[in-house]
Amino acid sequence: MIVIRLDRVLADRKMKLNQLAELVGISNVNLSYLKTGKVRAIRFSTLDAICHVLHCQPGDILEYREEDEPPAQGRE
């Protein structure tokens, strides 16, 4: 399963979701869906824009976890 860590990266950058949405050019609602993990896919162009604005790597935002793997200490 893929876990979205956008909230953590935003907090590290002290940036609000609406600021990121404006800078990336995506609706606040769609970005909120991404942040909460309610999406099934993300366009590479969107991921590229998010990483560009946040000065991060895709792996900072997306994390793979086995289905039966419990959350690691300090996560979720």
C-alpha positions as CSV (number, residue, x, y, z in Angstrom):
1,M,0.0,0.0,0.0
2,I,1.2,3.5,-0.7
3,V,1.0,6.0,2.2
4,I,0.8,9.7,1.4
5,R,3.1,11.8,3.6
6,L,2.3,15.2,2.1
7,D,1.1,16.6,5.5
8,R,4.4,15.9,7.0
9,V,6.4,17.6,4.2
10,L,4.0,20.6,4.4
11,A,4.5,20.8,8.2
12,D,8.3,20.6,7.8
13,R,8.1,23.5,5.2
14,K,5.6,25.4,7.4
15,M,3.4,25.7,4.4
16,K,-0.4,25.6,4.2
17,L,-2.3,23.4,1.8
18,N,-3.9,26.3,0.1
19,Q,-0.5,27.9,-0.5
20,L,0.8,24.7,-2.2
21,A,-2.4,24.4,-4.3
22,E,-1.9,27.9,-5.6
23,L,1.8,27.5,-6.4
24,V,1.2,24.1,-8.0
25,G,-1.9,25.1,-9.9
26,I,-4.2,22.4,-8.6
27,S,-7.5,22.9,-6.8
28,N,-7.5,23.0,-3.0
29,V,-10.0,20.1,-3.0
30,N,-7.9,17.8,-5.2
31,L,-4.8,18.5,-3.2
32,S,-6.8,17.8,0.0
33,Y,-7.9,14.5,-1.5
34,L,-4.2,13.7,-2.2
35,K,-3.1,14.7,1.3
36,T,-5.7,12.5,3.0
37,G,-5.0,9.5,0.7
38,K,-8.4,9.5,-1.0
39,V,-6.9,9.3,-4.5
40,R,-6.1,6.2,-6.5
41,A,-3.5,7.9,-8.8
42,I,-1.4,11.0,-9.3
43,R,-0.1,12.4,-12.5
44,F,3.6,12.6,-12.8
45,S,3.3,16.3,-13.8
46,T,1.4,17.0,-10.6
47,L,4.0,15.1,-8.5
48,D,6.8,16.9,-10.3
49,A,5.2,20.3,-9.6
50,I,4.7,19.4,-5.9
51,C,8.3,18.3,-5.5
52,H,9.5,21.4,-7.3
53,V,7.6,23.7,-5.0
54,L,8.4,21.8,-1.8
55,H,12.1,21.1,-2.8
56,C,11.7,17.5,-2.1
57,Q,11.9,14.0,-3.7
58,P,8.8,11.8,-4.5
59,G,9.9,9.5,-1.8
60,D,9.5,12.3,0.8
61,I,5.8,12.3,-0.1
62,L,5.0,8.7,-1.0
63,E,5.9,5.7,1.1
64,Y,5.4,2.0,0.4
65,R,4.2,-0.2,3.2
66,E,3.2,-3.9,3.2
67,E,-0.5,-4.3,3.8
68,D,0.0,-6.2,7.1
69,E,2.9,-4.0,8.2
70,P,2.0,-1.9,11.3
71,P,2.9,1.8,11.3
72,A,6.5,2.5,12.3
73,Q,7.2,4.3,15.6
74,G,6.7,8.0,15.1
75,R,4.4,7.6,12.1
76,E,0.6,8.0,12.0
